[in-house]
Amino acid sequence: MEEYKNNKPVIYRCDGVNCRKKKGKLLDYYIKKYKLKNKIEVDDMDCNNKCEQAPVMHLHPEDIWFSEKDLGTIVKRHILNK
């Protein structure tokens, strides 16, 4: 995985079967709410076998693995720096 794309942090979303089934719209919601479209990149990644935590995401370059329930905290602390 790349650390940055176009000098922006990247949130990778697991594209495994369980994560795809459970992938909600929460990331899209935060992107709109905080106007992050030009501040971050979002990309899919291969299954990482963390299915019990689905849907799983990974923030680069901070190297933070998280599930959707932690997304709000990740966005505020690591992207918005609040």
PDB file as gemmi writes it, atoms N, CA and C in Angstrom:
CRYST1    1.000    1.000    1.000  90.00  90.00  90.00 P 1                      
ATOM      1  N   MET A   1       0.832  -1.184   0.000  1.00  0.00           N  
ATOM      2  CA  MET A   1       0.000   0.000   0.000  1.00  0.00           C  
ATOM      3  C   MET A   1       0.874   1.244   0.000  1.00  0.00           C  
ATOM      4  N   GLU A   2       0.401   2.232  -0.647  1.00  0.00           N  
ATOM      5  CA  GLU A   2       1.130   3.492  -0.698  1.00  0.00           C  
ATOM      6  C   GLU A   2       0.863   4.278   0.578  1.00  0.00           C  
ATOM      7  N   GLU A   3       1.842   5.061   1.004  1.00  0.00           N  
ATOM      8  CA  GLU A   3       1.619   5.883   2.186  1.00  0.00           C  
ATOM      9  C   GLU A   3       0.665   7.024   1.877  1.00  0.00           C  
ATOM     10  N   TYR A   4       0.853   7.659   0.774  1.00  0.00           N  
ATOM     11  CA  TYR A   4       0.011   8.775   0.373  1.00  0.00           C  
ATOM     12  C   TYR A   4      -0.349   8.610  -1.087  1.00  0.00           C  
ATOM     13  N   LYS A   5      -1.456   9.176  -1.447  1.00  0.00           N  
ATOM     14  CA  LYS A   5      -1.828   9.317  -2.851  1.00  0.00           C  
ATOM     15  C   LYS A   5      -2.037  10.806  -3.038  1.00  0.00           C  
ATOM     16  N   ASN A   6      -1.325  11.374  -3.958  1.00  0.00           N  
ATOM     17  CA  ASN A   6      -1.446  12.811  -4.200  1.00  0.00           C  
ATOM     18  C   ASN A   6      -1.222  13.617  -2.921  1.00  0.00           C  
ATOM     19  N   ASN A   7      -0.281  13.163  -2.081  1.00  0.00           N  
ATOM     20  CA  ASN A   7       0.064  13.835  -0.821  1.00  0.00           C  
ATOM     21  C   ASN A   7      -1.098  13.915   0.163  1.00  0.00           C  
ATOM     22  N   LYS A   8      -2.018  12.969   0.114  1.00  0.00           N  
ATOM     23  CA  LYS A   8      -3.162  12.933   1.025  1.00  0.00           C  
ATOM     24  C   LYS A   8      -3.135  11.627   1.817  1.00  0.00           C  
ATOM     25  N   PRO A   9      -3.673  11.654   3.044  1.00  0.00           N  
ATOM     26  CA  PRO A   9      -3.848  10.390   3.758  1.00  0.00           C  
ATOM     27  C   PRO A   9      -4.797   9.493   2.970  1.00  0.00           C  
ATOM     28  N   VAL A  10      -4.651   8.195   3.143  1.00  0.00           N  
ATOM     29  CA  VAL A  10      -5.485   7.236   2.423  1.00  0.00           C  
ATOM     30  C   VAL A  10      -6.225   6.355   3.419  1.00  0.00           C  
ATOM     31  N   ILE A  11      -7.526   6.205   3.213  1.00  0.00           N  
ATOM     32  CA  ILE A  11      -8.308   5.219   3.950  1.00  0.00           C  
ATOM     33  C   ILE A  11      -8.571   4.074   2.988  1.00  0.00           C  
ATOM     34  N   TYR A  12      -8.021   2.916   3.341  1.00  0.00           N  
ATOM     35  CA  TYR A  12      -8.249   1.709   2.548  1.00  0.00           C  
ATOM     36  C   TYR A  12      -9.404   0.940   3.170  1.00  0.00           C  
ATOM     37  N   ARG A  13     -10.347   0.523   2.339  1.00  0.00           N  
ATOM     38  CA  ARG A  13     -11.485  -0.279   2.788  1.00  0.00           C  
ATOM     39  C   ARG A  13     -11.288  -1.709   2.328  1.00  0.00           C  
ATOM     40  N   CYS A  14     -11.497  -2.655   3.234  1.00  0.00           N  
ATOM     41  CA  CYS A  14     -11.385  -4.065   2.867  1.00  0.00           C  
ATOM     42  C   CYS A  14     -12.458  -4.401   1.838  1.00  0.00           C  
ATOM     43  N   ASP A  15     -12.058  -5.131   0.817  1.00  0.00           N  
ATOM     44  CA  ASP A  15     -12.978  -5.513  -0.247  1.00  0.00           C  
ATOM     45  C   ASP A  15     -13.341  -6.995  -0.157  1.00  0.00           C  
ATOM     46  N   GLY A  16     -13.136  -7.599   1.028  1.00  0.00           N  
ATOM     47  CA  GLY A  16     -13.506  -8.998   1.228  1.00  0.00           C  
ATOM     48  C   GLY A  16     -15.019  -9.161   1.300  1.00  0.00           C  
ATOM     49  N   VAL A  17     -15.479 -10.384   1.186  1.00  0.00           N  
ATOM     50  CA  VAL A  17     -16.917 -10.667   1.142  1.00  0.00           C  
ATOM     51  C   VAL A  17     -17.650 -10.130   2.370  1.00  0.00           C  
ATOM     52  N   ASN A  18     -17.157 -10.422   3.574  1.00  0.00           N  
ATOM     53  CA  ASN A  18     -17.835  -9.967   4.793  1.00  0.00           C  
ATOM     54  C   ASN A  18     -17.854  -8.450   4.907  1.00  0.00           C  
ATOM     55  N   CYS A  19     -16.765  -7.813   4.576  1.00  0.00           N  
ATOM     56  CA  CYS A  19     -16.713  -6.352   4.659  1.00  0.00           C  
ATOM     57  C   CYS A  19     -17.623  -5.713   3.617  1.00  0.00           C  
ATOM     58  N   ARG A  20     -17.660  -6.282   2.426  1.00  0.00           N  
ATOM     59  CA  ARG A  20     -18.555  -5.744   1.389  1.00  0.00           C  
ATOM     60  C   ARG A  20     -20.008  -5.856   1.828  1.00  0.00           C  
ATOM     61  N   LYS A  21     -20.364  -6.971   2.468  1.00  0.00           N  
ATOM     62  CA  LYS A  21     -21.738  -7.155   2.942  1.00  0.00           C  
ATOM     63  C   LYS A  21     -22.101  -6.108   3.986  1.00  0.00           C  
ATOM     64  N   LYS A  22     -21.153  -5.790   4.855  1.00  0.00           N  
ATOM     65  CA  LYS A  22     -21.424  -4.898   5.982  1.00  0.00           C  
ATOM     66  C   LYS A  22     -21.023  -3.450   5.721  1.00  0.00           C  
ATOM     67  N   LYS A  23     -20.423  -3.204   4.575  1.00  0.00           N  
ATOM     68  CA  LYS A  23     -19.927  -1.855   4.300  1.00  0.00           C  
ATOM     69  C   LYS A  23     -21.093  -0.875   4.267  1.00  0.00           C  
ATOM     70  N   GLY A  24     -21.117  -0.003   5.239  1.00  0.00           N  
ATOM     71  CA  GLY A  24     -22.182   0.979   5.313  1.00  0.00           C  
ATOM     72  C   GLY A  24     -21.821   2.248   4.574  1.00  0.00           C  
ATOM     73  N   LYS A  25     -22.626   3.215   4.755  1.00  0.00           N  
ATOM     74  CA  LYS A  25     -22.433   4.502   4.096  1.00  0.00           C  
ATOM     75  C   LYS A  25     -21.791   5.522   5.036  1.00  0.00           C  
ATOM     76  N   LEU A  26     -21.295   5.045   6.180  1.00  0.00           N  
ATOM     77  CA  LEU A  26     -20.762   5.970   7.176  1.00  0.00           C  
ATOM     78  C   LEU A  26     -19.550   6.749   6.672  1.00  0.00           C  
ATOM     79  N   LEU A  27     -18.660   6.104   5.947  1.00  0.00           N  
ATOM     80  CA  LEU A  27     -17.497   6.814   5.413  1.00  0.00           C  
ATOM     81  C   LEU A  27     -17.947   7.910   4.453  1.00  0.00           C  
ATOM     82  N   ASP A  28     -18.891   7.604   3.589  1.00  0.00           N  
ATOM     83  CA  ASP A  28     -19.423   8.618   2.671  1.00  0.00           C  
ATOM     84  C   ASP A  28     -20.051   9.775   3.447  1.00  0.00           C  
ATOM     85  N   TYR A  29     -20.747   9.452   4.525  1.00  0.00           N  
ATOM     86  CA  TYR A  29     -21.362  10.475   5.369  1.00  0.00           C  
ATOM     87  C   TYR A  29     -20.304  11.432   5.933  1.00  0.00           C  
ATOM     88  N   TYR A  30     -19.231  10.881   6.496  1.00  0.00           N  
ATOM     89  CA  TYR A  30     -18.180  11.727   7.068  1.00  0.00           C  
ATOM     90  C   TYR A  30     -17.462  12.542   5.996  1.00  0.00           C  
ATOM     91  N   ILE A  31     -17.268  11.973   4.842  1.00  0.00           N  
ATOM     92  CA  ILE A  31     -16.625  12.716   3.751  1.00  0.00           C  
ATOM     93  C   ILE A  31     -17.457  13.941   3.398  1.00  0.00           C  
ATOM     94  N   LYS A  32     -18.773  13.772   3.330  1.00  0.00           N  
ATOM     95  CA  LYS A  32     -19.652  14.913   3.025  1.00  0.00           C  
ATOM     96  C   LYS A  32     -19.729  15.880   4.198  1.00  0.00           C  
ATOM     97  N   LYS A  33     -19.933  15.347   5.401  1.00  0.00           N  
ATOM     98  CA  LYS A  33     -20.112  16.196   6.585  1.00  0.00           C  
ATOM     99  C   LYS A  33     -18.920  17.114   6.820  1.00  0.00           C  
ATOM    100  N   TYR A  34     -17.713  16.573   6.692  1.00  0.00           N  
ATOM    101  CA  TYR A  34     -16.507  17.342   6.983  1.00  0.00           C  
ATOM    102  C   TYR A  34     -15.779  17.823   5.728  1.00  0.00           C  
ATOM    103  N   LYS A  35     -16.427  17.692   4.587  1.00  0.00           N  
ATOM    104  CA  LYS A  35     -15.858  18.158   3.310  1.00  0.00           C  
ATOM    105  C   LYS A  35     -14.442  17.617   3.101  1.00  0.00           C  
ATOM    106  N   LEU A  36     -14.324  16.292   3.150  1.00  0.00           N  
ATOM    107  CA  LEU A  36     -13.023  15.626   3.068  1.00  0.00           C  
ATOM    108  C   LEU A  36     -12.657  15.175   1.663  1.00  0.00           C  
ATOM    109  N   LYS A  37     -13.526  15.390   0.705  1.00  0.00           N  
ATOM    110  CA  LYS A  37     -13.299  14.861  -0.641  1.00  0.00           C  
ATOM    111  C   LYS A  37     -11.926  15.231  -1.199  1.00  0.00           C  
ATOM    112  N   ASN A  38     -11.463  16.430  -0.940  1.00  0.00           N  
ATOM    113  CA  ASN A  38     -10.162  16.869  -1.455  1.00  0.00           C  
ATOM    114  C   ASN A  38      -9.033  16.725  -0.435  1.00  0.00           C  
ATOM    115  N   LYS A  39      -9.345  16.182   0.753  1.00  0.00           N  
ATOM    116  CA  LYS A  39      -8.339  16.066   1.806  1.00  0.00           C  
ATOM    117  C   LYS A  39      -7.833  14.643   2.002  1.00  0.00           C  
ATOM    118  N   ILE A  40      -8.616  13.650   1.562  1.00  0.00           N  
ATOM    119  CA  ILE A  40      -8.215  12.252   1.714  1.00  0.00           C  
ATOM    120  C   ILE A  40      -8.470  11.495   0.421  1.00  0.00           C  
ATOM    121  N   GLU A  41      -7.862  10.341   0.323  1.00  0.00           N  
ATOM    122  CA  GLU A  41      -8.146   9.400  -0.760  1.00  0.00           C  
ATOM    123  C   GLU A  41      -8.781   8.172  -0.118  1.00  0.00           C  
ATOM    124  N   VAL A  42      -9.671   7.531  -0.837  1.00  0.00           N  
ATOM    125  CA  VAL A  42     -10.294   6.287  -0.386  1.00  0.00           C  
ATOM    126  C   VAL A  42     -10.049   5.251  -1.465  1.00  0.00           C  
ATOM    127  N   ASP A  43      -9.591   4.087  -1.049  1.00  0.00           N  
ATOM    128  CA  ASP A  43      -9.293   3.019  -2.002  1.00  0.00           C  
ATOM    129  C   ASP A  43      -9.654   1.682  -1.363  1.00  0.00           C  
ATOM    130  N   ASP A  44      -9.872   0.681  -2.189  1.00  0.00           N  
ATOM    131  CA  ASP A  44     -10.158  -0.660  -1.688  1.00  0.00           C  
ATOM    132  C   ASP A  44      -8.865  -1.446  -1.551  1.00  0.00           C  
ATOM    133  N   MET A  45      -8.869  -2.401  -0.626  1.00  0.00           N  
ATOM    134  CA  MET A  45      -7.725  -3.299  -0.446  1.00  0.00           C  
ATOM    135  C   MET A  45      -8.246  -4.736  -0.434  1.00  0.00           C  
ATOM    136  N   ASP A  46      -7.362  -5.674  -0.677  1.00  0.00           N  
ATOM    137  CA  ASP A  46      -7.729  -7.083  -0.625  1.00  0.00           C  
ATOM    138  C   ASP A  46      -8.113  -7.467   0.797  1.00  0.00           C  
ATOM    139  N   CYS A  47      -8.831  -8.571   0.913  1.00  0.00           N  
ATOM    140  CA  CYS A  47      -9.250  -9.074   2.220  1.00  0.00           C  
ATOM    141  C   CYS A  47      -8.027  -9.256   3.123  1.00  0.00           C  
ATOM    142  N   ASN A  48      -8.176  -8.838   4.375  1.00  0.00           N  
ATOM    143  CA  ASN A  48      -7.075  -8.905   5.334  1.00  0.00           C  
ATOM    144  C   ASN A  48      -7.360  -9.882   6.471  1.00  0.00           C  
ATOM    145  N   ASN A  49      -8.398 -10.698   6.302  1.00  0.00           N  
ATOM    146  CA  ASN A  49      -8.751 -11.751   7.264  1.00  0.00           C  
ATOM    147  C   ASN A  49      -9.071 -11.235   8.666  1.00  0.00           C  
ATOM    148  N   LYS A  50      -9.651 -10.059   8.746  1.00  0.00           N  
ATOM    149  CA  LYS A  50     -10.123  -9.517  10.021  1.00  0.00           C  
ATOM    150  C   LYS A  50     -11.650  -9.460   9.985  1.00  0.00           C  
ATOM    151  N   CYS A  51     -12.240 -10.520   9.447  1.00  0.00           N  
ATOM    152  CA  CYS A  51     -13.669 -10.560   9.143  1.00  0.00           C  
ATOM    153  C   CYS A  51     -14.556 -10.332  10.363  1.00  0.00           C  
ATOM    154  N   GLU A  52     -14.096 -10.736  11.544  1.00  0.00           N  
ATOM    155  CA  GLU A  52     -14.903 -10.554  12.747  1.00  0.00           C  
ATOM    156  C   GLU A  52     -15.079  -9.082  13.091  1.00  0.00           C  
ATOM    157  N   GLN A  53     -14.266  -8.212  12.512  1.00  0.00           N  
ATOM    158  CA  GLN A  53     -14.356  -6.777  12.762  1.00  0.00           C  
ATOM    159  C   GLN A  53     -14.993  -6.032  11.595  1.00  0.00           C  
ATOM    160  N   ALA A  54     -15.530  -6.745  10.643  1.00  0.00           N  
ATOM    161  CA  ALA A  54     -16.050  -6.150   9.407  1.00  0.00           C  
ATOM    162  C   ALA A  54     -17.092  -5.070   9.689  1.00  0.00           C  
ATOM    163  N   PRO A  55     -17.065  -3.996   8.890  1.00  0.00           N  
ATOM    164  CA  PRO A  55     -16.126  -3.694   7.820  1.00  0.00           C  
ATOM    165  C   PRO A  55     -14.840  -3.075   8.367  1.00  0.00           C  
ATOM    166  N   VAL A  56     -13.722  -3.503   7.835  1.00  0.00           N  
ATOM    167  CA  VAL A  56     -12.399  -3.098   8.304  1.00  0.00           C  
ATOM    168  C   VAL A  56     -11.810  -2.045   7.367  1.00  0.00           C  
ATOM    169  N   MET A  57     -11.141  -1.058   7.967  1.00  0.00           N  
ATOM    170  CA  MET A  57     -10.465  -0.012   7.204  1.00  0.00           C  
ATOM    171  C   MET A  57      -9.054   0.172   7.749  1.00  0.00           C  
ATOM    172  N   HIS A  58      -8.230   0.833   6.961  1.00  0.00           N  
ATOM    173  CA  HIS A  58      -6.837   1.056   7.347  1.00  0.00           C  
ATOM    174  C   HIS A  58      -6.441   2.457   6.916  1.00  0.00           C  
ATOM    175  N   LEU A  59      -5.908   3.228   7.852  1.00  0.00           N  
ATOM    176  CA  LEU A  59      -5.492   4.598   7.568  1.00  0.00           C  
ATOM    177  C   LEU A  59      -3.988   4.647   7.374  1.00  0.00           C  
ATOM    178  N   HIS A  60      -3.572   5.175   6.237  1.00  0.00           N  
ATOM    179  CA  HIS A  60      -2.158   5.396   5.940  1.00  0.00           C  
ATOM    180  C   HIS A  60      -1.891   6.880   5.926  1.00  0.00           C  
ATOM    181  N   PRO A  61      -0.800   7.382   6.357  1.00  0.00           N  
ATOM    182  CA  PRO A  61       0.414   6.690   6.753  1.00  0.00           C  
ATOM    183  C   PRO A  61       0.456   6.320   8.228  1.00  0.00           C  
ATOM    184  N   GLU A  62      -0.588   6.615   8.988  1.00  0.00           N  
ATOM    185  CA  GLU A  62      -0.558   6.356  10.429  1.00  0.00           C  
ATOM    186  C   GLU A  62      -0.525   4.872  10.784  1.00  0.00           C  
ATOM    187  N   ASP A  63      -0.866   4.004   9.838  1.00  0.00           N  
ATOM    188  CA  ASP A  63      -0.880   2.556  10.053  1.00  0.00           C  
ATOM    189  C   ASP A  63      -1.858   2.169  11.161  1.00  0.00           C  
ATOM    190  N   ILE A  64      -3.084   2.667  11.040  1.00  0.00           N  
ATOM    191  CA  ILE A  64      -4.127   2.388  12.020  1.00  0.00           C  
ATOM    192  C   ILE A  64      -5.200   1.525  11.366  1.00  0.00           C  
ATOM    193  N   TRP A  65      -5.429   0.359  11.952  1.00  0.00           N  
ATOM    194  CA  TRP A  65      -6.517  -0.524  11.531  1.00  0.00           C  
ATOM    195  C   TRP A  65      -7.721  -0.199  12.395  1.00  0.00           C  
ATOM    196  N   PHE A  66      -8.905  -0.134  11.802  1.00  0.00           N  
ATOM    197  CA  PHE A  66     -10.099   0.175  12.577  1.00  0.00           C  
ATOM    198  C   PHE A  66     -11.341  -0.351  11.880  1.00  0.00           C  
ATOM    199  N   SER A  67     -12.419  -0.425  12.652  1.00  0.00           N  
ATOM    200  CA  SER A  67     -13.695  -0.833  12.082  1.00  0.00           C  
ATOM    201  C   SER A  67     -14.578   0.404  11.970  1.00  0.00           C  
ATOM    202  N   GLU A  68     -15.714   0.222  11.353  1.00  0.00           N  
ATOM    203  CA  GLU A  68     -16.601   1.351  11.100  1.00  0.00           C  
ATOM    204  C   GLU A  68     -17.042   2.035  12.392  1.00  0.00           C  
ATOM    205  N   LYS A  69     -17.155   1.276  13.480  1.00  0.00           N  
ATOM    206  CA  LYS A  69     -17.598   1.887  14.743  1.00  0.00           C  
ATOM    207  C   LYS A  69     -16.600   2.927  15.256  1.00  0.00           C  
ATOM    208  N   ASP A  70     -15.346   2.852  14.826  1.00  0.00           N  
ATOM    209  CA  ASP A  70     -14.316   3.806  15.250  1.00  0.00           C  
ATOM    210  C   ASP A  70     -14.077   4.917  14.227  1.00  0.00           C  
ATOM    211  N   LEU A  71     -14.822   4.901  13.156  1.00  0.00           N  
ATOM    212  CA  LEU A  71     -14.563   5.830  12.056  1.00  0.00           C  
ATOM    213  C   LEU A  71     -14.649   7.293  12.473  1.00  0.00           C  
ATOM    214  N   GLY A  72     -15.654   7.657  13.255  1.00  0.00           N  
ATOM    215  CA  GLY A  72     -15.799   9.051  13.687  1.00  0.00           C  
ATOM    216  C   GLY A  72     -14.588   9.539  14.456  1.00  0.00           C  
ATOM    217  N   THR A  73     -14.103   8.724  15.362  1.00  0.00           N  
ATOM    218  CA  THR A  73     -12.917   9.074  16.148  1.00  0.00           C  
ATOM    219  C   THR A  73     -11.693   9.206  15.259  1.00  0.00           C  
ATOM    220  N   ILE A  74     -11.521   8.283  14.327  1.00  0.00           N  
ATOM    221  CA  ILE A  74     -10.370   8.321  13.415  1.00  0.00           C  
ATOM    222  C   ILE A  74     -10.402   9.589  12.574  1.00  0.00           C  
ATOM    223  N   VAL A  75     -11.553   9.914  12.027  1.00  0.00           N  
ATOM    224  CA  VAL A  75     -11.678  11.118  11.197  1.00  0.00           C  
ATOM    225  C   VAL A  75     -11.339  12.354  12.021  1.00  0.00           C  
ATOM    226  N   LYS A  76     -11.909  12.466  13.203  1.00  0.00           N  
ATOM    227  CA  LYS A  76     -11.686  13.664  14.021  1.00  0.00           C  
ATOM    228  C   LYS A  76     -10.244  13.791  14.496  1.00  0.00           C  
ATOM    229  N   ARG A  77      -9.659  12.698  14.989  1.00  0.00           N  
ATOM    230  CA  ARG A  77      -8.305  12.769  15.562  1.00  0.00           C  
ATOM    231  C   ARG A  77      -7.196  12.802  14.524  1.00  0.00           C  
ATOM    232  N   HIS A  78      -7.346  12.038  13.465  1.00  0.00           N  
ATOM    233  CA  HIS A  78      -6.221  11.850  12.553  1.00  0.00           C  
ATOM    234  C   HIS A  78      -6.355  12.575  11.219  1.00  0.00           C  
ATOM    235  N   ILE A  79      -7.551  12.964  10.855  1.00  0.00           N  
ATOM    236  CA  ILE A  79      -7.716  13.678   9.589  1.00  0.00           C  
ATOM    237  C   ILE A  79      -8.028  15.148   9.847  1.00  0.00           C  
ATOM    238  N   LEU A  80      -8.940  15.403  10.782  1.00  0.00           N  
ATOM    239  CA  LEU A  80      -9.276  16.786  11.119  1.00  0.00           C  
ATOM    240  C   LEU A  80      -8.370  17.349  12.203  1.00  0.00           C  
ATOM    241  N   ASN A  81      -7.610  16.472  12.888  1.00  0.00           N  
ATOM    242  CA  ASN A  81      -6.693  16.860  13.969  1.00  0.00           C  
ATOM    243  C   ASN A  81      -7.396  17.613  15.091  1.00  0.00           C  
ATOM    244  N   LYS A  82      -8.549  17.096  15.517  1.00  0.00           N  
ATOM    245  CA  LYS A  82      -9.302  17.729  16.617  1.00  0.00           C  
ATOM    246  C   LYS A  82      -9.114  16.951  17.893  1.00  0.00           C  
TER     247      LYS A  82                                                      
END                                                                             
